[in-house]
Amino acid sequence: MEDDLHVRLIQRTTRQFAVTELGQEFYRHCVAMMIEADAALDVIARMQVEPKGTVRVSCPASVIYFQVGEMIARFMAKYPQVKVELESTNRRVDVIREGFDLAIRVRFPPLDDSDLVIRKLAESHQRLVASPKLIQEGHRPAPADLANMPGLAWGSSKNNFEWKLQGPNSATTEVPYEPLLITDDMVALRLAALQGIGICQFPTMVIDQDLKAGRLVDVLSGWAPRTGIIHAAFPSRRGLLPSVRALLDFLADEYTALSAKENNGG
């Protein structure tokens, strides 16, 4: 080592040796480095036992409002040392490039996040609904009739719009339509539907109370939109931080309990 450093750390004779002043200073720095290394290992060990740190999450606005917002509040009460940065957005974020730990998404099969790990959280049941003003009493339209009815759409004007429906005996059909209102704001769509502007597809969670109160009704009999998948997308299971894993597990448990409650009529 002395040859590499070009200094003398130890004075040697044939019968004894002594550490030089520079050698003693070098030794003190080496001890300090070992202490810092041990402290760094302790940080990792504590993180593996107790989740802490910051978790960056993206999630659609309507999912936050109706479900995930309350779930994350309960998660933070359980894990007070975890900080959550929750971005409310309807755009498809680039999880890796934008530095998110996970993105909560609602998509229709097949899921195409080939570069990410996907963990299913729940199914998102969909309803095609309208104000009772638009549906003649005692007369439900057939799927083909939808092309001639006013419609509302979630998305962008660049999209091609069609109702993708599933019916009896696994039958499927697709009905193109020209929407009167196009927006990525679920609240605006709901308000327009309540005013009788057009028919619209919603996740059941958004309009469940409106259906129960009779403010909205199902448009079709025996037919419904495809079921979506609520899922978490994240870069890798390997090296997943305990705080991120804890949030994933917590959300999965919350959605399992919610699904059980819905199946029991709760």
BELPENOR-V369520 format. One record per pair of residues at least 12 apart in sequence whose C-alpha atoms are under 7 Angstrom apart, sorted by the first residue. I is the first residue (numbers start at 1). J is the second residue. D is the distance in Angstrom with one decimal. If there is no record, write none. Layout:
I,J,D ; I,J,D
This chain:
9,22,6.1 ; 9,23,4.1 ; 10,23,6.5 ; 47,242,6.5 ; 48,242,5.7 ; 51,82,6.5 ; 51,242,5.1 ; 51,243,4.4 ; 51,246,7.0 ; 52,81,4.8 ; 52,82,4.4 ; 52,243,5.6 ; 53,81,6.7 ; 53,82,5.0 ; 53,83,5.9 ; 53,243,6.7 ; 54,82,5.9 ; 54,83,4.5 ; 54,84,5.6 ; 55,83,6.3 ; 55,84,4.9 ; 55,85,6.1 ; 55,101,6.1 ; 55,243,6.8 ; 55,244,6.2 ; 56,84,6.0 ; 56,85,4.7 ; 56,86,6.1 ; 56,100,5.0 ; 56,101,5.2 ; 56,102,6.8 ; 57,85,6.1 ; 57,86,4.9 ; 57,87,6.2 ; 57,100,5.9 ; 57,101,6.1 ; 57,102,5.2 ; 57,103,5.5 ; 58,86,5.7 ; 58,87,4.6 ; 58,88,6.1 ; 58,89,6.7 ; 58,102,6.8 ; 58,103,4.7 ; 58,104,6.1 ; 59,87,6.3 ; 59,88,5.4 ; 59,89,6.0 ; 59,103,6.1 ; 59,104,4.9 ; 59,105,6.4 ; 60,88,5.7 ; 60,89,5.0 ; 60,90,4.7 ; 60,105,6.9 ; 61,88,5.0 ; 61,89,5.8 ; 61,90,6.5 ; 62,186,6.5 ; 66,205,6.8 ; 66,206,6.9 ; 71,251,6.9 ; 71,254,6.9 ; 75,250,6.9 ; 82,243,6.6 ; 95,234,6.9 ; 96,235,6.6 ; 101,234,6.1 ; 101,244,6.9 ; 102,232,6.3 ; 102,233,5.5 ; 102,234,4.5 ; 103,232,5.5 ; 103,233,5.2 ; 103,234,6.5 ; 104,231,5.7 ; 104,232,4.5 ; 104,233,6.4 ; 105,230,5.7 ; 105,231,5.5 ; 105,232,6.2 ; 106,228,6.2 ; 106,229,5.4 ; 106,230,4.5 ; 106,231,6.4 ; 107,228,5.4 ; 107,229,5.4 ; 107,230,6.8 ; 108,227,6.8 ; 108,228,4.5 ; 108,229,6.0 ; 116,233,6.0 ; 116,234,5.5 ; 116,235,4.9 ; 116,236,6.8 ; 117,233,5.6 ; 117,234,5.3 ; 117,235,5.9 ; 117,236,5.9 ; 118,231,6.6 ; 118,232,5.8 ; 118,233,4.8 ; 118,234,6.8 ; 119,231,5.5 ; 119,232,5.2 ; 119,233,6.5 ; 120,229,6.9 ; 120,230,6.3 ; 120,231,4.3 ; 120,232,6.5 ; 121,230,5.5 ; 121,231,4.9 ; 121,232,7.0 ; 121,252,5.2 ; 121,255,6.2 ; 122,229,6.1 ; 122,230,5.1 ; 122,231,6.9 ; 122,255,6.1 ; 123,227,6.6 ; 123,228,5.8 ; 123,229,4.7 ; 123,230,5.7 ; 124,203,6.2 ; 124,227,5.7 ; 124,228,4.7 ; 124,229,5.5 ; 124,230,6.1 ; 125,203,5.7 ; 125,204,5.8 ; 125,227,4.9 ; 125,228,6.3 ; 126,201,6.6 ; 126,202,5.6 ; 126,203,4.4 ; 126,204,5.4 ; 126,225,5.7 ; 126,226,6.7 ; 126,227,5.9 ; 127,201,5.5 ; 127,202,5.4 ; 127,203,6.2 ; 127,204,6.0 ; 127,218,6.9 ; 127,224,6.1 ; 127,225,6.2 ; 128,199,6.9 ; 128,200,5.6 ; 128,201,4.4 ; 128,202,6.5 ; 128,218,5.9 ; 128,219,5.9 ; 128,224,6.4 ; 128,225,6.7 ; 129,199,5.6 ; 129,200,5.6 ; 129,201,6.3 ; 129,216,6.1 ; 129,217,5.3 ; 129,218,4.5 ; 129,219,5.1 ; 130,193,5.8 ; 130,196,6.7 ; 130,198,6.4 ; 130,199,4.5 ; 130,200,6.5 ; 130,216,5.3 ; 130,217,5.6 ; 130,218,6.6 ; 130,219,6.3 ; 131,193,6.1 ; 131,194,5.5 ; 131,195,6.9 ; 131,196,5.0 ; 131,215,6.2 ; 131,216,4.7 ; 131,217,6.3 ; 132,216,6.2 ; 132,217,6.1 ; 133,196,6.1 ; 134,196,6.3 ; 140,219,6.5 ; 140,220,5.8 ; 140,221,6.6 ; 141,219,7.0 ; 141,220,6.1 ; 142,220,6.6 ; 144,175,6.7 ; 146,175,7.0 ; 147,175,6.3 ; 147,176,6.2 ; 147,177,5.2 ; 150,179,6.7 ; 150,180,6.6 ; 150,198,4.6 ; 150,199,6.3 ; 151,178,6.9 ; 151,179,4.6 ; 151,180,5.9 ; 151,198,4.5 ; 151,199,4.7 ; 151,200,6.0 ; 152,179,4.9 ; 152,180,5.8 ; 152,181,5.0 ; 152,182,6.3 ; 152,189,6.9 ; 152,198,5.7 ; 152,199,5.9 ; 152,200,5.1 ; 153,179,5.9 ; 153,181,6.1 ; 153,182,4.8 ; 153,183,6.6 ; 153,200,6.5 ; 154,182,5.8 ; 154,183,5.2 ; 154,184,5.1 ; 155,182,6.3 ; 155,183,5.6 ; 155,184,5.0 ; 156,182,6.5 ; 156,183,6.6 ; 157,182,6.6 ; 161,176,5.8 ; 161,177,5.9 ; 161,178,6.7 ; 162,174,6.1 ; 162,175,5.1 ; 162,176,3.9 ; 162,177,5.5 ; 163,175,5.0 ; 163,176,6.3 ; 164,225,5.8 ; 164,226,6.6 ; 165,223,6.3 ; 165,224,5.4 ; 165,225,4.4 ; 165,226,5.9 ; 166,223,5.6 ; 166,224,5.6 ; 166,225,6.0 ; 166,226,6.2 ; 167,222,5.8 ; 167,223,4.4 ; 167,224,6.6 ; 168,222,6.3 ; 194,215,6.6 ; 194,216,6.7
